[in-house]
C-alpha cells in the first residue's frame, strides 16, 4: 500500500477548532501532518499562519495544504499569492472533488462557518484522495502559473 501524502495545515482563530479536529482525523488515518498554527482560538492575523503553510507545500516539503478560517476566503487568497500554489475554496464535496480533479489544487481552504465538522472532514477526505483528471484540464492548469 502506498504511503499517505504529508499534509501542512494552518488556521486563524476562526478556523482553530476545525483545524484541531482535522489534524486528529488525519493522524488517525495515517497521514503525517505539520501544523503551522495558530495554536489557540485567540484573535490573530491569518496571513502570519497561512503563508508559511502554503510555502511549505510550494517547496515540496508537504504534498498538500489545508488552510482554515471563518469563511476560508482570506486564507485562499493568501495561499494563492504563493507561487506554485493552487488553493481551492472548498464548501462542498463537489468543490473538493473538482478542485483536485479539474484544477490540480495542492491546497484547500475551508471556512469553519460554512460547513459542519462532518462535512469538512468528508471534504478533506475527498480532496486528499481525488486524482487530477489531466486531459482537457492539463492545458488550463498550465496557463495558471506565470511564466
The 8 nearest C-alpha neighbors of each residue, nearest first, counted from 0:
[[1, 2, 3, 29, 4, 30, 28, 128],
 [0, 2, 3, 4, 29, 30, 128, 5],
 [3, 1, 4, 0, 30, 29, 5, 31],
 [2, 4, 30, 1, 5, 29, 31, 28],
 [5, 3, 62, 2, 6, 30, 31, 63],
 [6, 4, 31, 61, 62, 32, 30, 3],
 [5, 7, 32, 63, 61, 64, 62, 31],
 [8, 6, 64, 33, 52, 32, 61, 34],
 [9, 7, 65, 34, 64, 66, 35, 52],
 [10, 8, 35, 66, 36, 49, 48, 34],
 [11, 9, 67, 14, 66, 68, 15, 37],
 [10, 12, 45, 68, 14, 13, 37, 15],
 [11, 13, 40, 15, 42, 14, 41, 43],
 [14, 12, 69, 68, 11, 15, 40, 111],
 [15, 13, 68, 67, 10, 111, 12, 11],
 [14, 16, 18, 12, 17, 13, 10, 40],
 [17, 15, 19, 18, 14, 20, 40, 13],
 [18, 16, 20, 19, 15, 14, 21, 111],
 [19, 17, 15, 21, 16, 20, 14, 22],
 [18, 20, 22, 16, 17, 21, 15, 23],
 [19, 21, 17, 23, 18, 22, 24, 16],
 [22, 20, 24, 18, 23, 19, 17, 25],
 [23, 21, 25, 19, 24, 20, 18, 26],
 [22, 24, 20, 26, 21, 25, 27, 19],
 [25, 23, 21, 27, 22, 26, 20, 28],
 [26, 24, 28, 22, 30, 27, 23, 21],
 [25, 27, 30, 29, 28, 23, 24, 22],
 [26, 28, 24, 25, 29, 23, 30, 22],
 [29, 27, 25, 26, 30, 24, 23, 3],
 [28, 30, 26, 27, 25, 3, 31, 2],
 [31, 29, 26, 25, 3, 28, 5, 32],
 [30, 32, 5, 6, 26, 29, 33, 4],
 [31, 33, 6, 7, 5, 30, 34, 22],
 [34, 32, 7, 8, 6, 35, 31, 5],
 [35, 33, 8, 36, 9, 7, 32, 52],
 [34, 36, 9, 52, 8, 48, 33, 37],
 [37, 35, 38, 9, 34, 48, 10, 11],
 [36, 38, 11, 10, 39, 48, 9, 35],
 [37, 39, 36, 40, 15, 12, 35, 41],
 [40, 38, 41, 37, 12, 15, 36, 42],
 [39, 41, 12, 15, 42, 13, 38, 16],
 [42, 40, 39, 12, 43, 38, 11, 37],
 [43, 41, 12, 40, 44, 11, 13, 39],
 [42, 44, 12, 11, 45, 41, 37, 47],
 [43, 45, 46, 47, 11, 42, 48, 12],
 [44, 46, 11, 47, 48, 49, 43, 10],
 [47, 45, 49, 48, 50, 44, 77, 74],
 [48, 46, 45, 49, 44, 50, 51, 43],
 [49, 47, 46, 45, 50, 36, 9, 51],
 [48, 50, 46, 52, 51, 9, 47, 45],
 [49, 51, 53, 52, 46, 48, 78, 54],
 [52, 50, 54, 53, 49, 48, 55, 35],
 [51, 53, 49, 55, 50, 54, 7, 35],
 [52, 54, 56, 50, 78, 55, 51, 57],
 [53, 55, 57, 51, 56, 52, 50, 58],
 [56, 54, 58, 60, 52, 53, 57, 61],
 [55, 57, 61, 59, 53, 54, 58, 60],
 [56, 58, 54, 83, 59, 55, 84, 53],
 [59, 57, 55, 56, 60, 54, 61, 83],
 [58, 60, 56, 61, 57, 62, 55, 54],
 [59, 61, 55, 58, 56, 62, 57, 5],
 [62, 60, 56, 5, 59, 6, 63, 7],
 [61, 63, 5, 4, 56, 6, 59, 60],
 [64, 62, 6, 105, 106, 61, 56, 7],
 [63, 65, 106, 7, 6, 8, 56, 107],
 [64, 66, 8, 107, 106, 108, 7, 9],
 [67, 65, 108, 9, 10, 8, 74, 107],
 [66, 68, 10, 14, 109, 108, 71, 110],
 [69, 67, 14, 71, 13, 110, 11, 70],
 [68, 70, 110, 13, 111, 112, 14, 71],
 [110, 71, 69, 72, 68, 112, 113, 111],
 [70, 72, 110, 109, 68, 108, 74, 67],
 [73, 71, 75, 74, 70, 76, 88, 108],
 [74, 72, 76, 75, 71, 77, 70, 68],
 [73, 75, 77, 71, 72, 76, 66, 78],
 [76, 74, 78, 72, 108, 73, 77, 86],
 [75, 77, 73, 79, 74, 78, 72, 80],
 [78, 76, 74, 80, 79, 75, 73, 46],
 [77, 79, 75, 53, 80, 76, 81, 50],
 [78, 80, 76, 81, 77, 84, 86, 85],
 [79, 81, 77, 78, 82, 76, 84, 50],
 [82, 80, 79, 78, 84, 83, 54, 53],
 [83, 81, 84, 80, 57, 79, 144, 54],
 [82, 84, 57, 81, 85, 144, 79, 56],
 [85, 83, 79, 82, 81, 86, 57, 105],
 [84, 86, 104, 105, 79, 106, 87, 83],
 [87, 85, 106, 107, 104, 79, 75, 84],
 [86, 88, 107, 98, 89, 108, 104, 106],
 [89, 87, 108, 107, 75, 109, 71, 86],
 [90, 88, 94, 95, 109, 108, 87, 91],
 [89, 91, 94, 88, 109, 113, 114, 92],
 [92, 90, 94, 93, 89, 95, 122, 118],
 [91, 93, 95, 122, 94, 96, 125, 121],
 [92, 94, 96, 91, 95, 97, 90, 98],
 [93, 95, 97, 89, 91, 96, 92, 98],
 [96, 94, 126, 92, 98, 93, 89, 97],
 [95, 97, 93, 94, 98, 99, 126, 100],
 [98, 96, 100, 94, 101, 99, 95, 93],
 [99, 97, 102, 95, 104, 87, 96, 94],
 [98, 100, 103, 104, 97, 131, 102, 96],
 [99, 101, 131, 97, 132, 130, 98, 96],
 [100, 102, 97, 136, 99, 98, 103, 132],
 [101, 103, 98, 104, 99, 100, 140, 97],
 [104, 102, 99, 131, 100, 101, 105, 98],
 [105, 103, 85, 99, 102, 98, 106, 86],
 [104, 106, 63, 85, 86, 84, 103, 64],
 [107, 105, 64, 86, 63, 104, 65, 85],
 [106, 108, 87, 65, 86, 88, 66, 64],
 [109, 107, 88, 66, 71, 75, 67, 89],
 [110, 108, 71, 67, 89, 111, 88, 66],
 [70, 109, 111, 71, 69, 68, 113, 112],
 [110, 112, 69, 14, 113, 114, 68, 109],
 [111, 113, 69, 110, 70, 114, 115, 68],
 [112, 114, 110, 111, 70, 90, 115, 69],
 [115, 113, 118, 119, 111, 112, 116, 90],
 [114, 116, 118, 117, 119, 113, 111, 112],
 [115, 117, 119, 118, 120, 114, 17, 111],
 [118, 116, 120, 115, 119, 121, 114, 122],
 [119, 117, 121, 115, 116, 120, 114, 122],
 [118, 120, 116, 122, 121, 117, 114, 115],
 [121, 119, 123, 117, 122, 118, 116, 124],
 [120, 122, 124, 118, 123, 119, 125, 117],
 [123, 121, 119, 125, 92, 120, 124, 95],
 [122, 124, 120, 126, 121, 125, 127, 119],
 [125, 123, 121, 127, 122, 126, 128, 120],
 [124, 126, 122, 128, 123, 127, 129, 96],
 [127, 125, 95, 123, 129, 124, 128, 96],
 [126, 128, 124, 125, 129, 123, 63, 4],
 [127, 129, 125, 126, 124, 130, 123, 99],
 [130, 128, 126, 125, 127, 99, 96, 100],
 [131, 129, 100, 132, 99, 128, 103, 127],
 [130, 132, 100, 103, 99, 133, 101, 129],
 [131, 133, 100, 130, 101, 134, 136, 137],
 [134, 132, 137, 136, 131, 135, 101, 100],
 [133, 135, 136, 137, 132, 138, 131, 101],
 [134, 136, 137, 138, 133, 139, 132, 101],
 [135, 137, 133, 139, 134, 138, 101, 140],
 [138, 136, 133, 140, 139, 134, 135, 141],
 [139, 137, 141, 136, 140, 135, 142, 134],
 [140, 138, 142, 136, 141, 137, 143, 135],
 [139, 141, 137, 142, 143, 138, 102, 136],
 [140, 142, 138, 139, 143, 137, 144, 136],
 [143, 141, 139, 140, 144, 138, 145, 137],
 [144, 142, 140, 141, 145, 139, 85, 146],
 [145, 143, 142, 141, 146, 83, 82, 140],
 [146, 144, 143, 142, 82, 141, 83, 140],
 [145, 144, 142, 143, 141, 82, 83, 140]]
